[in-house]
């Protein structure tokens, strides 16, 4: 019985670690995207580019 409990605990720990890794990677990608968007908004503001200029 104790071996089963240890096995279940290790599976839960592995599951929690993989979930944490996925969340960490998701938030890292989100932050990089947000930083890139802010940088591009700053560049377009400095260049005085209007909204939808790339569509013309």
N, CA, C and O atoms as a Maestro MAE file, in Angstrom:
{
 s_m_m2io_version
 :::
 2.0.0
}

f_m_ct {
 s_m_title
 :::
 protein
 m_atom[224] {
  # First column is atom index #
  i_m_mmod_type
  r_m_x_coord
  r_m_y_coord
  r_m_z_coord
  i_m_residue_number
  s_m_chain_name
  s_m_pdb_residue_name
  s_m_pdb_atom_name
  i_m_atomic_number
  :::
  1 25 0.815 -1.191 0.000 1 A "UNK " " N  " 7
  2 3 0.000 0.000 0.000 1 A "UNK " " CA " 6
  3 2 0.862 1.259 0.000 1 A "UNK " " C  " 6
  4 15 0.535 2.228 -0.686 1 A "UNK " " O  " 8
  5 25 1.949 1.260 0.755 2 A "UNK " " N  " 7
  6 3 2.771 2.464 0.809 2 A "UNK " " CA " 6
  7 2 3.493 2.695 -0.511 2 A "UNK " " C  " 6
  8 15 3.738 3.841 -0.886 2 A "UNK " " O  " 8
  9 25 3.842 1.610 -1.229 3 A "UNK " " N  " 7
  10 3 4.474 1.781 -2.536 3 A "UNK " " CA " 6
  11 2 3.522 2.452 -3.518 3 A "UNK " " C  " 6
  12 15 3.946 3.263 -4.341 3 A "UNK " " O  " 8
  13 25 2.257 2.122 -3.437 4 A "UNK " " N  " 7
  14 3 1.260 2.730 -4.311 4 A "UNK " " CA " 6
  15 2 1.131 4.217 -4.002 4 A "UNK " " C  " 6
  16 15 1.029 5.032 -4.919 4 A "UNK " " O  " 8
  17 25 1.133 4.573 -2.735 5 A "UNK " " N  " 7
  18 3 1.027 5.977 -2.358 5 A "UNK " " CA " 6
  19 2 2.238 6.766 -2.836 5 A "UNK " " C  " 6
  20 15 2.102 7.898 -3.301 5 A "UNK " " O  " 8
  21 25 3.418 6.171 -2.722 6 A "UNK " " N  " 7
  22 3 4.631 6.841 -3.186 6 A "UNK " " CA " 6
  23 2 4.574 7.021 -4.696 6 A "UNK " " C  " 6
  24 15 4.959 8.068 -5.216 6 A "UNK " " O  " 8
  25 25 4.097 6.008 -5.392 7 A "UNK " " N  " 7
  26 3 3.980 6.085 -6.848 7 A "UNK " " CA " 6
  27 2 2.984 7.161 -7.259 7 A "UNK " " C  " 6
  28 15 3.242 7.926 -8.189 7 A "UNK " " O  " 8
  29 25 1.860 7.223 -6.576 8 A "UNK " " N  " 7
  30 3 0.859 8.240 -6.890 8 A "UNK " " CA " 6
  31 2 1.403 9.636 -6.614 8 A "UNK " " C  " 6
  32 15 1.148 10.570 -7.375 8 A "UNK " " O  " 8
  33 25 2.148 9.773 -5.529 9 A "UNK " " N  " 7
  34 3 2.723 11.080 -5.202 9 A "UNK " " CA " 6
  35 2 3.723 11.516 -6.256 9 A "UNK " " C  " 6
  36 15 3.748 12.683 -6.648 9 A "UNK " " O  " 8
  37 25 4.545 10.586 -6.714 10 A "UNK " " N  " 7
  38 3 5.539 10.965 -7.717 10 A "UNK " " CA " 6
  39 2 4.866 11.321 -9.039 10 A "UNK " " C  " 6
  40 15 5.321 12.226 -9.738 10 A "UNK " " O  " 8
  41 25 3.784 10.617 -9.390 11 A "UNK " " N  " 7
  42 3 3.054 10.965 -10.610 11 A "UNK " " CA " 6
  43 2 2.402 12.337 -10.492 11 A "UNK " " C  " 6
  44 15 2.403 13.112 -11.448 11 A "UNK " " O  " 8
  45 25 1.851 12.634 -9.330 12 A "UNK " " N  " 7
  46 3 1.241 13.947 -9.122 12 A "UNK " " CA " 6
  47 2 2.299 15.040 -9.167 12 A "UNK " " C  " 6
  48 15 2.067 16.112 -9.727 12 A "UNK " " O  " 8
  49 25 3.456 14.772 -8.583 13 A "UNK " " N  " 7
  50 3 4.533 15.756 -8.598 13 A "UNK " " CA " 6
  51 2 5.018 16.001 -10.024 13 A "UNK " " C  " 6
  52 15 5.263 17.144 -10.410 13 A "UNK " " O  " 8
  53 25 5.157 14.936 -10.802 14 A "UNK " " N  " 7
  54 3 5.582 15.088 -12.197 14 A "UNK " " CA " 6
  55 2 4.539 15.856 -12.998 14 A "UNK " " C  " 6
  56 15 4.879 16.691 -13.836 14 A "UNK " " O  " 8
  57 25 3.283 15.573 -12.738 15 A "UNK " " N  " 7
  58 3 2.208 16.274 -13.435 15 A "UNK " " CA " 6
  59 2 2.217 17.760 -13.081 15 A "UNK " " C  " 6
  60 15 2.048 18.613 -13.953 15 A "UNK " " O  " 8
  61 25 2.410 18.059 -11.815 16 A "UNK " " N  " 7
  62 3 2.456 19.456 -11.383 16 A "UNK " " CA " 6
  63 2 3.655 20.171 -11.993 16 A "UNK " " C  " 6
  64 15 3.545 21.328 -12.400 16 A "UNK " " O  " 8
  65 25 4.797 19.495 -12.059 17 A "UNK " " N  " 7
  66 3 5.984 20.110 -12.645 17 A "UNK " " CA " 6
  67 2 5.794 20.387 -14.129 17 A "UNK " " C  " 6
  68 15 6.193 21.443 -14.621 17 A "UNK " " O  " 8
  69 25 5.192 19.453 -14.838 18 A "UNK " " N  " 7
  70 3 4.976 19.677 -16.271 18 A "UNK " " CA " 6
  71 2 3.956 20.784 -16.499 18 A "UNK " " C  " 6
  72 15 4.093 21.564 -17.441 18 A "UNK " " O  " 8
  73 25 2.940 20.863 -15.652 19 A "UNK " " N  " 7
  74 3 1.962 21.947 -15.758 19 A "UNK " " CA " 6
  75 2 2.628 23.287 -15.503 19 A "UNK " " C  " 6
  76 15 2.370 24.256 -16.217 19 A "UNK " " O  " 8
  77 25 3.485 23.350 -14.486 20 A "UNK " " N  " 7
  78 3 4.205 24.588 -14.191 20 A "UNK " " CA " 6
  79 2 5.107 24.990 -15.348 20 A "UNK " " C  " 6
  80 15 5.217 26.174 -15.667 20 A "UNK " " O  " 8
  81 25 5.748 24.018 -15.975 21 A "UNK " " N  " 7
  82 3 6.633 24.304 -17.106 21 A "UNK " " CA " 6
  83 2 5.842 24.869 -18.281 21 A "UNK " " C  " 6
  84 15 6.282 25.822 -18.924 21 A "UNK " " O  " 8
  85 25 4.688 24.291 -18.563 22 A "UNK " " N  " 7
  86 3 3.849 24.781 -19.658 22 A "UNK " " CA " 6
  87 2 3.383 26.203 -19.371 22 A "UNK " " C  " 6
  88 15 3.427 27.060 -20.254 22 A "UNK " " O  " 8
  89 25 2.937 26.459 -18.147 23 A "UNK " " N  " 7
  90 3 2.492 27.807 -17.793 23 A "UNK " " CA " 6
  91 2 3.636 28.811 -17.876 23 A "UNK " " C  " 6
  92 15 3.449 29.928 -18.358 23 A "UNK " " O  " 8
  93 25 4.808 28.422 -17.413 24 A "UNK " " N  " 7
  94 3 5.972 29.303 -17.464 24 A "UNK " " CA " 6
  95 2 6.318 29.643 -18.916 24 A "UNK " " C  " 6
  96 15 6.589 30.800 -19.237 24 A "UNK " " O  " 8
  97 25 6.308 28.639 -19.787 25 A "UNK " " N  " 7
  98 3 6.606 28.883 -21.199 25 A "UNK " " CA " 6
  99 2 5.537 29.745 -21.859 25 A "UNK " " C  " 6
  100 15 5.852 30.594 -22.693 25 A "UNK " " O  " 8
  101 25 4.282 29.534 -21.493 26 A "UNK " " N  " 7
  102 3 3.193 30.326 -22.057 26 A "UNK " " CA " 6
  103 2 3.331 31.790 -21.671 26 A "UNK " " C  " 6
  104 15 3.205 32.671 -22.523 26 A "UNK " " O  " 8
  105 25 3.586 32.058 -20.400 27 A "UNK " " N  " 7
  106 3 3.746 33.441 -19.957 27 A "UNK " " CA " 6
  107 2 5.007 34.075 -20.522 27 A "UNK " " C  " 6
  108 15 5.021 35.279 -20.777 27 A "UNK " " O  " 8
  109 25 6.065 33.299 -20.725 28 A "UNK " " N  " 7
  110 3 7.280 33.835 -21.348 28 A "UNK " " CA " 6
  111 2 6.994 34.255 -22.783 28 A "UNK " " C  " 6
  112 15 7.412 35.332 -23.210 28 A "UNK " " O  " 8
  113 25 6.289 33.420 -23.526 29 A "UNK " " N  " 7
  114 3 5.942 33.754 -24.903 29 A "UNK " " CA " 6
  115 2 5.018 34.967 -24.955 29 A "UNK " " C  " 6
  116 15 5.172 35.826 -25.823 29 A "UNK " " O  " 8
  117 25 4.076 35.044 -24.049 30 A "UNK " " N  " 7
  118 3 3.173 36.187 -23.988 30 A "UNK " " CA " 6
  119 2 3.941 37.472 -23.693 30 A "UNK " " C  " 6
  120 15 3.667 38.506 -24.303 30 A "UNK " " O  " 8
  121 25 4.890 37.423 -22.777 31 A "UNK " " N  " 7
  122 3 5.653 38.621 -22.433 31 A "UNK " " CA " 6
  123 2 6.541 39.067 -23.586 31 A "UNK " " C  " 6
  124 15 6.676 40.265 -23.833 31 A "UNK " " O  " 8
  125 25 7.149 38.116 -24.296 32 A "UNK " " N  " 7
  126 3 7.976 38.474 -25.451 32 A "UNK " " CA " 6
  127 2 7.119 39.122 -26.533 32 A "UNK " " C  " 6
  128 15 7.540 40.096 -27.157 32 A "UNK " " O  " 8
  129 25 5.934 38.595 -26.758 33 A "UNK " " N  " 7
  130 3 5.026 39.161 -27.749 33 A "UNK " " CA " 6
  131 2 4.599 40.570 -27.362 33 A "UNK " " C  " 6
  132 15 4.537 41.459 -28.211 33 A "UNK " " O  " 8
  133 25 4.307 40.773 -26.089 34 A "UNK " " N  " 7
  134 3 3.896 42.090 -25.617 34 A "UNK " " CA " 6
  135 2 5.030 43.101 -25.731 34 A "UNK " " C  " 6
  136 15 4.798 44.248 -26.114 34 A "UNK " " O  " 8
  137 25 6.242 42.692 -25.405 35 A "UNK " " N  " 7
  138 3 7.405 43.580 -25.525 35 A "UNK " " CA " 6
  139 2 7.629 43.954 -26.985 35 A "UNK " " C  " 6
  140 15 7.886 45.118 -27.294 35 A "UNK " " O  " 8
  141 25 7.535 42.981 -27.883 36 A "UNK " " N  " 7
  142 3 7.695 43.258 -29.314 36 A "UNK " " CA " 6
  143 2 6.624 44.231 -29.799 36 A "UNK " " C  " 6
  144 15 6.927 45.164 -30.543 36 A "UNK " " O  " 8
  145 25 5.385 44.024 -29.388 37 A "UNK " " N  " 7
  146 3 4.295 44.912 -29.809 37 A "UNK " " CA " 6
  147 2 4.507 46.328 -29.293 37 A "UNK " " C  " 6
  148 15 4.274 47.296 -30.017 37 A "UNK " " O  " 8
  149 25 4.943 46.451 -28.057 38 A "UNK " " N  " 7
  150 3 5.202 47.778 -27.494 38 A "UNK " " CA " 6
  151 2 6.343 48.470 -28.235 38 A "UNK " " C  " 6
  152 15 6.276 49.670 -28.502 38 A "UNK " " O  " 8
  153 25 7.377 47.721 -28.564 39 A "UNK " " N  " 7
  154 3 8.507 48.285 -29.302 39 A "UNK " " CA " 6
  155 2 8.069 48.753 -30.685 39 A "UNK " " C  " 6
  156 15 8.437 49.845 -31.118 39 A "UNK " " O  " 8
  157 25 7.286 47.935 -31.378 40 A "UNK " " N  " 7
  158 3 6.814 48.317 -32.709 40 A "UNK " " CA " 6
  159 2 5.866 49.517 -32.639 40 A "UNK " " C  " 6
  160 15 5.875 50.360 -33.536 40 A "UNK " " O  " 8
  161 25 5.057 49.603 -31.594 41 A "UNK " " N  " 7
  162 3 4.179 50.763 -31.424 41 A "UNK " " CA " 6
  163 2 5.008 52.023 -31.203 41 A "UNK " " C  " 6
  164 15 4.678 53.086 -31.728 41 A "UNK " " O  " 8
  165 25 6.080 51.906 -30.429 42 A "UNK " " N  " 7
  166 3 6.963 53.045 -30.188 42 A "UNK " " CA " 6
  167 2 7.641 53.482 -31.491 42 A "UNK " " C  " 6
  168 15 7.723 54.676 -31.779 42 A "UNK " " O  " 8
  169 25 8.123 52.522 -32.269 43 A "UNK " " N  " 7
  170 3 8.780 52.843 -33.540 43 A "UNK " " CA " 6
  171 2 7.800 53.521 -34.493 43 A "UNK " " C  " 6
  172 15 8.143 54.522 -35.122 43 A "UNK " " O  " 8
  173 25 6.599 52.994 -34.605 44 A "UNK " " N  " 7
  174 3 5.628 53.595 -35.526 44 A "UNK " " CA " 6
  175 2 5.201 54.985 -35.059 44 A "UNK " " C  " 6
  176 15 4.912 55.854 -35.882 44 A "UNK " " O  " 8
  177 25 5.159 55.198 -33.755 45 A "UNK " " N  " 7
  178 3 4.829 56.525 -33.238 45 A "UNK " " CA " 6
  179 2 5.949 57.508 -33.552 45 A "UNK " " C  " 6
  180 15 5.686 58.648 -33.934 45 A "UNK " " O  " 8
  181 25 7.182 57.077 -33.396 46 A "UNK " " N  " 7
  182 3 8.323 57.949 -33.682 46 A "UNK " " CA " 6
  183 2 8.414 58.269 -35.179 46 A "UNK " " C  " 6
  184 15 8.855 59.354 -35.559 46 A "UNK " " O  " 8
  185 25 8.000 57.333 -36.015 47 A "UNK " " N  " 7
  186 3 8.036 57.545 -37.464 47 A "UNK " " CA " 6
  187 2 6.771 58.249 -37.960 47 A "UNK " " C  " 6
  188 15 6.657 58.553 -39.148 47 A "UNK " " O  " 8
  189 25 5.833 58.505 -37.069 48 A "UNK " " N  " 7
  190 3 4.570 59.162 -37.387 48 A "UNK " " CA " 6
  191 2 3.795 58.386 -38.457 48 A "UNK " " C  " 6
  192 15 3.284 58.966 -39.415 48 A "UNK " " O  " 8
  193 25 3.720 57.092 -38.277 49 A "UNK " " N  " 7
  194 3 2.985 56.224 -39.191 49 A "UNK " " CA " 6
  195 2 1.547 56.131 -38.695 49 A "UNK " " C  " 6
  196 15 1.305 55.881 -37.514 49 A "UNK " " O  " 8
  197 25 0.606 56.330 -39.592 50 A "UNK " " N  " 7
  198 3 -0.798 56.284 -39.217 50 A "UNK " " CA " 6
  199 2 -1.320 54.862 -39.113 50 A "UNK " " C  " 6
  200 15 -0.650 53.901 -39.491 50 A "UNK " " O  " 8
  201 25 -2.524 54.755 -38.594 51 A "UNK " " N  " 7
  202 3 -3.166 53.449 -38.447 51 A "UNK " " CA " 6
  203 2 -3.479 52.866 -39.815 51 A "UNK " " C  " 6
  204 15 -4.019 53.562 -40.675 51 A "UNK " " O  " 8
  205 25 -3.147 51.601 -40.027 52 A "UNK " " N  " 7
  206 3 -3.456 50.920 -41.278 52 A "UNK " " CA " 6
  207 2 -2.532 51.292 -42.429 52 A "UNK " " C  " 6
  208 15 -2.877 51.056 -43.587 52 A "UNK " " O  " 8
  209 25 -1.372 51.865 -42.142 53 A "UNK " " N  " 7
  210 3 -0.457 52.296 -43.198 53 A "UNK " " CA " 6
  211 2 0.061 51.118 -44.011 53 A "UNK " " C  " 6
  212 15 0.344 51.269 -45.199 53 A "UNK " " O  " 8
  213 25 0.187 49.972 -43.403 54 A "UNK " " N  " 7
  214 3 0.709 48.817 -44.136 54 A "UNK " " CA " 6
  215 2 -0.334 48.226 -45.078 54 A "UNK " " C  " 6
  216 15 0.001 47.414 -45.940 54 A "UNK " " O  " 8
  217 25 -1.586 48.622 -44.924 55 A "UNK " " N  " 7
  218 3 -2.653 48.098 -45.772 55 A "UNK " " CA " 6
  219 2 -2.781 48.873 -47.081 55 A "UNK " " C  " 6
  220 15 -3.437 48.415 -48.016 55 A "UNK " " O  " 8
  221 25 -2.158 50.035 -47.143 56 A "UNK " " N  " 7
  222 3 -2.304 50.894 -48.332 56 A "UNK " " CA " 6
  223 2 -1.435 50.451 -49.475 56 A "UNK " " C  " 6
  224 15 -1.448 51.072 -50.538 56 A "UNK " " O  " 8
  :::
 }
 m_bond[223] {
  # First column is bond index #
  i_m_from
  i_m_to
  i_m_order
  :::
  1 1 2 1
  2 2 3 1
  3 3 4 2
  4 3 5 1
  5 5 6 1
  6 6 7 1
  7 7 8 2
  8 7 9 1
  9 9 10 1
  10 10 11 1
  11 11 12 2
  12 11 13 1
  13 13 14 1
  14 14 15 1
  15 15 16 2
  16 15 17 1
  17 17 18 1
  18 18 19 1
  19 19 20 2
  20 19 21 1
  21 21 22 1
  22 22 23 1
  23 23 24 2
  24 23 25 1
  25 25 26 1
  26 26 27 1
  27 27 28 2
  28 27 29 1
  29 29 30 1
  30 30 31 1
  31 31 32 2
  32 31 33 1
  33 33 34 1
  34 34 35 1
  35 35 36 2
  36 35 37 1
  37 37 38 1
  38 38 39 1
  39 39 40 2
  40 39 41 1
  41 41 42 1
  42 42 43 1
  43 43 44 2
  44 43 45 1
  45 45 46 1
  46 46 47 1
  47 47 48 2
  48 47 49 1
  49 49 50 1
  50 50 51 1
  51 51 52 2
  52 51 53 1
  53 53 54 1
  54 54 55 1
  55 55 56 2
  56 55 57 1
  57 57 58 1
  58 58 59 1
  59 59 60 2
  60 59 61 1
  61 61 62 1
  62 62 63 1
  63 63 64 2
  64 63 65 1
  65 65 66 1
  66 66 67 1
  67 67 68 2
  68 67 69 1
  69 69 70 1
  70 70 71 1
  71 71 72 2
  72 71 73 1
  73 73 74 1
  74 74 75 1
  75 75 76 2
  76 75 77 1
  77 77 78 1
  78 78 79 1
  79 79 80 2
  80 79 81 1
  81 81 82 1
  82 82 83 1
  83 83 84 2
  84 83 85 1
  85 85 86 1
  86 86 87 1
  87 87 88 2
  88 87 89 1
  89 89 90 1
  90 90 91 1
  91 91 92 2
  92 91 93 1
  93 93 94 1
  94 94 95 1
  95 95 96 2
  96 95 97 1
  97 97 98 1
  98 98 99 1
  99 99 100 2
  100 99 101 1
  101 101 102 1
  102 102 103 1
  103 103 104 2
  104 103 105 1
  105 105 106 1
  106 106 107 1
  107 107 108 2
  108 107 109 1
  109 109 110 1
  110 110 111 1
  111 111 112 2
  112 111 113 1
  113 113 114 1
  114 114 115 1
  115 115 116 2
  116 115 117 1
  117 117 118 1
  118 118 119 1
  119 119 120 2
  120 119 121 1
  121 121 122 1
  122 122 123 1
  123 123 124 2
  124 123 125 1
  125 125 126 1
  126 126 127 1
  127 127 128 2
  128 127 129 1
  129 129 130 1
  130 130 131 1
  131 131 132 2
  132 131 133 1
  133 133 134 1
  134 134 135 1
  135 135 136 2
  136 135 137 1
  137 137 138 1
  138 138 139 1
  139 139 140 2
  140 139 141 1
  141 141 142 1
  142 142 143 1
  143 143 144 2
  144 143 145 1
  145 145 146 1
  146 146 147 1
  147 147 148 2
  148 147 149 1
  149 149 150 1
  150 150 151 1
  151 151 152 2
  152 151 153 1
  153 153 154 1
  154 154 155 1
  155 155 156 2
  156 155 157 1
  157 157 158 1
  158 158 159 1
  159 159 160 2
  160 159 161 1
  161 161 162 1
  162 162 163 1
  163 163 164 2
  164 163 165 1
  165 165 166 1
  166 166 167 1
  167 167 168 2
  168 167 169 1
  169 169 170 1
  170 170 171 1
  171 171 172 2
  172 171 173 1
  173 173 174 1
  174 174 175 1
  175 175 176 2
  176 175 177 1
  177 177 178 1
  178 178 179 1
  179 179 180 2
  180 179 181 1
  181 181 182 1
  182 182 183 1
  183 183 184 2
  184 183 185 1
  185 185 186 1
  186 186 187 1
  187 187 188 2
  188 187 189 1
  189 189 190 1
  190 190 191 1
  191 191 192 2
  192 191 193 1
  193 193 194 1
  194 194 195 1
  195 195 196 2
  196 195 197 1
  197 197 198 1
  198 198 199 1
  199 199 200 2
  200 199 201 1
  201 201 202 1
  202 202 203 1
  203 203 204 2
  204 203 205 1
  205 205 206 1
  206 206 207 1
  207 207 208 2
  208 207 209 1
  209 209 210 1
  210 210 211 1
  211 211 212 2
  212 211 213 1
  213 213 214 1
  214 214 215 1
  215 215 216 2
  216 215 217 1
  217 217 218 1
  218 218 219 1
  219 219 220 2
  220 219 221 1
  221 221 222 1
  222 222 223 1
  223 223 224 2
  :::
 }
}
